Amino acid sequence: MHGSVTKNGMKSPEELAERLAKQWRHSATRQQRLLSVGEWPLRLPIGRPSAQMVRDHFLQVRTHLDCWQGVCIGNIIYASQGYQSLSHAIDLPQYWQLTNAREWVAATGDAVIESEYTQMMALIAETDLLFHSLLIGQPRLWRGKPLSEVIKAAELALWLEANIAQGLPLRALPYPGIDSKFIERHRGLLIALLDVRFQKLVSTLGLEIFLGAENNNNHWLLVADLAGDLLPLPQIRVRDSDLFTLPLPGQYLIIVENERCLHQLPRLPHTLVILGAGLNLAWMAAQWLAAKTIAYWGDIDTWGLTMLARARQHQPGLTALLMNEAVYNDYAPVNAVAEPQSAAEIPPCELTAKEQELYLRLLRETNNRLEQEFLPVERVKVAVEKWFLARSKKK
């Protein structure tokens, strides 16, 4: 493209090329134009010279016309216009019309954009439609990676499901064509792809927790003293790894899925509570827990019941608190919301028959998530105190 002087609203090919390049770098615009045929053709107004410009600077106008006549990308739409200072009408470029994304990219004249477009088209051709918007909208997720591995990551993201690892480390997942460090290399990309499938649940829970994989990262848990005399402080933080070998004092232990429920719990003698474990429950296999009287309280949804089942794998004698159909019936009409993604289609075998019935019902319900934080304090207090009294009488 040749340079030109632009005044009075006339746009040179270079100016419009810069505008097109800027539009490419805008994620939403790029997604719309690459994924929707309704965005084409694209017309960019070139502008017309004023009568004064034609009269006083006709050579500059002629240069402008020559520049546009040299453009061979897309179509230049002309219109004839007369001026008093000229003896005849002249054909002026009115619009630069681009008919598809390939012409848009070529019109930018930017080699980086050309390369990025070529890679995006290759990814679109080889990956599921579900991921196209993400791959086009966030190239930072795959930029610099071999396209063959990005395509393989998209395939893997379609195969992975909640709890698929069954305790295996991520590098041991048996998917063909990936090496032991594939997930480690593409962790951010995989989480983003899975978030598309599972409504951001993976980034919320964490990759290992969602997949049910071995997690070697330390998870800090909140331990609170409901008795008031068991710990040196009312609350402390403990690493889950330390709980394997560090027995806690007290005879009674309540394990709570979410951390922000402490205010709902009553004061109880000889009792500690561990909050915020979520799906990270491997520490419950610690031998010292066998001597404790344990209760578990979580959300009423498929993930909450899955966590209850996992806790029961390690401590079969625990008591589930407030995780039954009666509680769901009482508070779901007002407080239940839709669970973003169900844990699995089949309830875990560690659930009781009634808990499995509730699990299956939740799969059928629209608003199938009753979070424990929305239960009334008095209802929680009564249930916890009833559990404590029933167990203390057996001692």
N, C-alpha and C positions, 0 to 999 in steps of 0.2 A: 504494500500500500504506500502511496505517495503522500507527503505532507501537504497541508493546505491551511490557509488563513481562514479562521471562522469568526464572523461577526454577525450581529443582528439575527441570532438564532440559528445560523447555518452550522450544522455539525459535520465534522470531517470523519472519514472512516476510522481514523485513529481514536477519536473521542468516543465513538460508539463501540469500538472494539474494547476500550477500557471499561465502558459501562457493562458490556456483556461479560467481561472477565469478573467484574465485581459481583454481578448477579450469580455467576457460577459459584463463587465462594460463599454465597448465602445458602445455608443448608436447606431451608424450606423451599426456596425457589428451585434449587437443583433437583430436589425430590419430585416436585410437581412436574417439572419439564421432562425429566427422564422417565417418569412412571405414568404420565397421563397424556394420551394422544390428543386430548381436548385442549392442550396448551398451544397447539400448532395450527396454522402458521403464526409466527411471531413477527409483528411489524414495529419497526423503530422509526419514528419521525425524524427526518433529516433537517427540515426547516427550509425556509425560502429567504433569499436576499431581499432587503427592502428596496424601494424605488431609489432612495438616495444612494444605497450601496451600488446598485447597477449603474447609476449615473456617474458617481464620483470614483468608484473603484472597480471598474468592469474587469480589469485584468485579474484582480483577486477572485472575482466571481468566476471568470473563465478557468482559473486554476482549480477552484472548487469543483466545477463541472468535470474537468479532466480527471481529477482524483476519483470521483465516483464512477466515471466511465471505465476506469481501470479495475474496479472491483468485480471479481468473477465468482464470488461466493454468494449463494442465494440469488435473489432477484432484486433489482433496483426498479422501483415503480416511478415512472416519470409523469409529469403533467405539463401541458403547454401553457405559458403565461406571457402576456404582453406587457411592455413597459413604455411610457411616453418617450423615454430617452432613446429607445431602439426603434428601428424601422420595421422590425418583424418580431413575432413571438419567439421565445426560446423554450426548449424543453428543460425543465428543472427536475432534479431528483427529489421526490417527495417522501418515499419510505424505503427502508431497507427491509426486505421480507425474507425471513429464514423459515424453511419448511420443516426442519426436523432438528433433533439434538446434535447430530453430526455437523450440520452446517453452523449451528450455534458455537460449538467448540472450535471449529475451524476459523470462524469469524473473530475469535478472541486473539488469534495469532500467538497464543501462549503455549509453549512446548510442555510446561508442567501440567496445564489443564488437559492438553491432548493426551498425555500419558495417563493421567488419572481417569479420564473418560474411557480410554481403551481398557484399563484394568476393571473399571466398573462394569463395562459391557461383558467382559469375560466372566465376572462374578455373577451377574444377572443370568447369564446363559447356563451356569452350572449349579446354581443354588435354588433353594425353594423360594417361591413367591413370598412366603411369610417374612423372609429376612431382607428383601430387597430394599425396603425403605430405610432400615438400619444401616445396611452396607453403603448405600448412597449418601445417607445423611451424616454418617460419622466415619469417614475414611480414616480418621486417626486410629481407629480400632485395628485396622489391617495394613495401614501404610508401612512399607518396608518389609512386610512378611511375604514369603513365597505364596503366590496365588493358589498353588496346589494345596498348601496347608490351610489356607483360609477356607477353601471349598470343603476340605476334609473336616474342618471345625464346624462348618454349617451342617454337614451330614451327621456328625457326632451329636450336635445339639438337637437334632430330630430324634435321635435314638435314646438319649438320656431321659430318665424319668425320676420322679421323687423316690428316694430310698432304694434306688437301683443298686447301689454299691454294697448294701447289706454288710457294712462294717469293713469292707476292703479298703485299702488306701487307693487314692485316685489313680496312681500310676499302674495299678493292677487291674483296672477295668478292661474287660476282654472285648475291645472293639477292634475289628481288623484294620490294619493299615496305619495304626498309630504306634509310636514308640513309648517307652515308659515316662518320658518327660514331655510328651506332647501337650497334656493339659496344663502343665506348669508353664510352658512357653506361651500358650495362648489363653491363659486364665481369664484376662480381662475381656477378650473377645467372646469367649464361651459364656461368661456370665451375662454379657449383653445380649447374646443370641437367646439364651435360656430365659432372660427377662422378657423378651418378646413373646415367647411361648407361654410363660407362666405369670404374666402381669407383674413383673418386678419382684416376685416372691424370692427369687434366688439371691439377688443382691440384699434383700431384707434379712433373710435367714443366714446367708453365707453358703458358699458352694458345697463345702463338706457336709454341713448340716442338712441341706436340701437333698443331697444325693445319698445321705446316710453313710458317708465315708469316714474312715479313720481320720481323726483330726489331731494333729500333733501340736497345734497352737494352744497356748495357755488361755483359759477362759476364766475370768475373774467372777466369782459368785459373791453375792451379798448374804452374809450370815447375821441374823438379828436375834437378840436375846429376849424372848417373850417372858421369861421368868424374872429377869432383872438382876440375877446374881450368878449367872453361869459364865459370862464373858467379862473381860476387863473393861470393855466398852459396850454401849448399847448395840452398836453395829460394827462389823469388821468385813474386810474383803479378803477372800481366800481363793487361791488358784485351784482349779478343779484337779490338777495333777497332784496337789498336796493332799487332797481329801482321800486319796488312795491309802495313804500311810499315816494321816494325822487324825486320830479319833477326836470327835467333838464331845464336849461334856453334855450332861442331861440324858434323861431316859426317853424323851419324846422328841420326834423330829417331823416337821412339816416341810414338804418340798413344794414350792410354788413356781409355776411356769414363768410368770412375768414378775418383774422387779417392783412395779409400782402398786403393789397390793398390800404392803405392810400395814398401812393405816386401817385396813379392814379386819385385821387379826386381833383377837383379844389377848390380854395378859394371861399367861398360863404358867404354873409352876413346872419346873424340870423340863422346860420345852424350848428348843431352838427352832428357827425357821431358816431355810435356804431358799433364796429367791433369785429368779432370772436365769435358771439353767436352760430353759427352752429344750431343744432336742439334744443338748450336750449332757447326756446322762450316763456316760460310761463310768464315771467315778462312783456310781451307785453299786458297782460290783465290789467295793471295798469290804473287807471281811468284818471290820468293826461295826458296820451297819446291821449285821445280823442280830446284834443284841439290842437294837433300838426298836421302839414302837413307832412306825412310820405312817404318815398320811401324805397323799399327793393331791394337789388341787391345780387344775389348769382350765383353759378355755373350753367351752363346749363347741367344738368344731372337729373336723376330721383330723386336723393336725394335733389338736389338744388330746384327743383320744389316742392318737398314735404315740404321743409322748407318754401318756399313761401306760400304754402297752409296753413301751420300751423300759419304763421305770419298773414295771412289774416283772419283766424278764430278769432283772437283777435282784429284786426284792419281792418275791411272790406274795408275801404276807401283808403288804401295805394296804391301806384303806383309801379308796377314792372319795374325795370330798366334793360335793356340789357339782358332780359331773354326771347328772342323770336326767331322764326325760321330764321329771316333775319340775325341776329347776328351769329347764328349757321352756316348758309350757308356760310357766309363770312369767317369764321375763322376755322371751323371744318376741312376742308381738310388738313390743315397744323398742327393745334395745338390740335385737339381732340385726346383723348386716350380712351381706353376701361374702362368703369366703372367696378370696381371689383365685385359689386353685386348690382342689381337693388333694389330700395326701395320696390316696390310692382308691381304686374301685372296690377292693375287697378289704373288709375290716381285719385288723390284726387278730391272730388267734389268741393272744394273751388277754383280750377283752372278755368280760363275762357275756353270757347270752343276751342280757338286757342292754349292755353297752354296745354289743354288736348290732342289735336292733336299732338303737339310737344312731349309731354310725350310718347305717343304711338309710335311715330316715333323713339324716342330714344331707346325704347325697341327692335326695329328691327335693329338698326344700330350696327355695330361692334365697331367703335370708337365713343362712345356715351357720352363722358364726355368732355366738354369744360370748363376748369377752368377759373374763372374770372381773375386770375393773368396774363393770357396770352392774354388778350385783349389789344390793343394799348391804350396808355394813352390818345391820342387825341380823339379816339372814345368814351372813357369813359367820358372825359371832356365835349364833345359836348352833350351827352345824359343827363348828370347830369344838365348842365346849361340850357338845353331845358326844363327839368322838372321844375327847379326852376323858370324860367321866366314864364312858363305857369301857375304855381300855384300862383305866386306873383301877376299876373295880375288879378286874381280872388278875391284878398283881397280887 
